[in-house]
Structures are given as C-alpha cells and as structure tokens.
Amino acid sequence: MELDSTEITPIINRLKRAQGQLAAVTGMLEEGRDCKDIVTQLAAVSKALDRAGFAIIATGLEQCITKEDASMNKKDLEKLFLSLA
C-alpha cells in the first residue's frame, strides 16, 4: 500500500522535527547537561515518533476502508499497530 502524498506531508514534517529533537538530545549528552532534561527531551522524541507511526497506520487504515486496498488486510494493520505499542 502506498500512502497518498498529501496525507504523508504532515507525517514527514513531524519526523523532521523529531530528527531535530534527537540531534538536540545528542548535543545535550555531549555538553554534559542535566539527566532530567535529557530524559525529558528523549521522551518527547519517542512520543513524536510514536505519533508519526500511528498517523501512518491511521492513514493506511483509512485508505483500506475507502479504497478497498487488497494489499493490506485487518491482520496486517493490527500487527503494524501493535508493533508501536
């Protein structure tokens, strides 16, 4: 299943922000910043990645329902969903 390019643009933007956040976490570690601050930022990166994954799955699910895409079935989508849990 290929995702609609208009649907994935916000997901790509979210991933780019997460990439920047992760680079900031690496910088914080290299600078010897406070552990609490580092973990807080790392949790934000993790949440951003989870949200991107769920958005991809939601888009795929919507496409399967509305376009009757035979390349993904309910079991495949469930496995993808659970892989993020």
C-alpha positions as CSV (number, residue, x, y, z in Angstrom):
1,M,0.0,0.0,0.0
2,E,1.3,3.4,-1.0
3,L,0.3,6.4,1.1
4,D,-1.2,9.5,-0.5
5,S,1.5,12.2,-0.8
6,T,-0.9,14.8,0.6
7,E,-1.5,12.6,3.6
8,I,2.2,12.0,4.4
9,T,3.4,15.6,4.3
10,P,2.5,16.3,7.9
11,I,4.0,13.0,8.9
12,I,7.2,13.8,7.2
13,N,7.3,17.2,8.9
14,R,6.7,15.5,12.3
15,L,9.6,13.1,11.6
16,K,11.9,16.0,10.7
17,R,11.1,17.8,13.9
18,A,11.8,14.5,15.8
19,Q,15.1,14.3,14.0
20,G,16.0,17.7,15.2
21,Q,14.9,16.9,18.7
22,L,17.1,13.8,18.7
23,A,20.1,15.8,17.5
24,A,19.5,18.2,20.4
25,V,19.4,15.2,22.8
26,T,22.8,14.1,21.4
27,G,24.1,17.6,21.9
28,M,22.8,17.7,25.4
29,L,24.6,14.5,26.2
30,E,27.9,15.8,24.7
31,E,27.5,19.0,26.7
32,G,27.0,17.1,30.0
33,R,23.6,18.6,30.6
34,D,21.4,17.5,33.5
35,C,20.0,14.0,33.3
36,K,16.4,15.1,33.9
37,D,16.5,17.5,31.0
38,I,17.9,14.9,28.7
39,V,15.4,12.2,29.6
40,T,12.5,14.8,29.2
41,Q,13.7,15.6,25.7
42,L,14.3,11.9,24.8
43,A,10.7,11.2,25.9
44,A,9.5,14.0,23.6
45,V,11.4,12.4,20.7
46,S,9.9,9.0,21.5
47,K,6.4,10.4,21.6
48,A,6.8,12.2,18.3
49,L,8.0,9.0,16.7
50,D,5.0,7.1,18.1
51,R,2.6,9.7,16.8
52,A,4.1,9.6,13.4
53,G,3.8,5.8,13.3
54,F,0.2,5.9,14.5
55,A,-0.6,8.6,11.8
56,I,0.9,6.3,9.1
57,I,-1.2,3.4,10.3
58,A,-4.4,5.6,10.6
59,T,-3.8,6.8,7.0
60,G,-3.3,3.2,5.8
61,L,-6.4,2.1,7.6
62,E,-8.5,4.9,6.1
63,Q,-7.2,4.0,2.6
64,C,-8.0,0.3,3.1
65,I,-11.6,1.2,4.1
66,T,-12.3,3.8,1.5
67,K,-10.3,2.4,-1.5
68,E,-10.6,-1.3,-0.7
69,D,-6.9,-1.8,-0.9
70,A,-6.3,-5.5,-1.1
71,S,-2.6,-5.3,-0.3
72,M,-3.3,-4.8,3.5
73,N,-5.7,-6.8,5.5
74,K,-7.0,-6.3,9.0
75,K,-4.4,-8.7,10.5
76,D,-1.5,-6.9,8.8
77,L,-2.8,-3.5,10.1
78,E,-3.2,-5.0,13.6
79,K,0.4,-6.2,13.5
80,L,1.6,-2.7,12.5
81,F,-0.4,-1.1,15.2
82,L,0.9,-3.5,17.9
83,S,4.5,-3.0,16.7
84,L,4.2,0.6,18.1
85,A,2.7,-0.4,21.4
